[in-house]
């Protein structure tokens, strides 16, 4: 009998567990509220830590308001922004979680709220009290807090941006040619998350050439089209612009574009190389287009507006991934909660043109296909991938990925032995990897269909990776609750994808890194420029040793381990050439 997908998946999971030397135990089918850390998807909800630092006042008192001191209100607001706002929204109007505005919370009352926070719900609300994450007093405080009007964090417009904007080295004082002997194209910018820094590491010698201060809980790096300027954004919405031509590359300009942010990109269209930069914010909900030489803020655009399908107003749609089109002078902006992918035509900065493409709600991350014409992006809480034709400026397809919470990073482009060019995404909520055909001209029967589903080590995957020179597909699982799974990476051989049930090899990278202390997680593979080695972060707690492990892509053997006391919480890695040329 041919096994059903569920049984097959269980078998594969079991073989993965055996490969990892794990004890395999039965899973209770009993539905119960999960601890927050149990579910990788829950653990990955945004934490508005910067907003949590903002000082707020208790909104005007109304009859029946619970009594609360200003200090209690401040504490509750910080807790709300750090733990609840990711799902329920900064203004409590709802996102992936329910709305918690006083008209609704008051109808349910204090006891209901207290019990809900304490015990959670099978629908996804964590059991904050019984899991021990919040004390009894905290749960009581949060239940009272939700009965009050929410505080609105401040807006952040042009005056605030200009006040934060600094040009440390004016363009005319910068070098006119590269002044160092670094191989810039094979340089890696490595996020040192909790240090608020990036490390610049040479791709050939593995030498840490520099460690530079950036924003708080720094998130991603992107490179200008010429490869000269590196842009880094912190969760506190600070953008650093680093000149890689200087004798000692350093920040030449900086700006803060809001209170909470995750994305930055630069113009890549022919004729507009290095001309503009753009950064998107979670709060306030907006993006800003900046001068590509100085970061001078030029135009701010709010993303507040109607949800594409319901046509109801959303007050805080966050800006998720931003990509630069290679076909038109446009930025492609994912507006998360309204489900709109906005194409921003920057050819005339004083008359910006916008195309609002209705896609799907909860847009998050994504990348281009191998031709660079199509943008594939996850609407992750809707288990879908939207495809934009960046040449025509239209929605090409909306694809169900048959997995829970697709999370591609920028995805991985493979030349599949059976289906031709495909793009891959793994999933946060389960062990599946979806392969989607991307070649409507050469392989029209497979285009925009999930042509194959792979089963990797387990849920909690964040990133897949390959390279045009590689014959492998790598799948991480950093948020898997099992330390041996989160400490390893699964590798599929591209040639094996022709089989019905391709097996994968497990590389135990934490073991290879020789780190025994803590529970480090293996996250985000990134290839070097030649595509013959792939780097993974071994991401440990800030006070424990982390590492970067370099794997030989041909042999799948350990090539090198980079350890250094400056490598604090390394996560994302961005090879200059691959990032600027969108090679993945
Ligand atoms: Fe990320 C990309 C948002 C947590 C590492 N992350 C992105 C992008 C968004 C985003 C919108 C796409 C940017 C783009 O392409 O323009 N990330 C968020 C969150 O909201 C979330 C879930 C929670 C939060 O509070 O921030 C979150 N991200 C994380 C992490 O915990 C990770 C694993 C470690 C870290 O450094 O914080 C993490 N995110 C990354 C990385 C990328 C990224 C490495 C870029 C991947 C790439 O290949 O381009």
Boltz pocket constraint, residues with backbone or C-beta under 6 A from the ligand:
constraints:
  - pocket:
      binder: B
      contacts: [[A, 44], [A, 45], [A, 46], [A, 47], [A, 48], [A, 191], [A, 193], [A, 217], [A, 218], [A, 219], [A, 220], [A, 235], [A, 262], [A, 263], [A, 264], [A, 319], [A, 320], [A, 321], [A, 322], [A, 323], [A, 364], [A, 365], [A, 366], [A, 409], [A, 410], [A, 462], [A, 523], [A, 524], [A, 571], [A, 572], [A, 573]]
      max_distance: 6.0
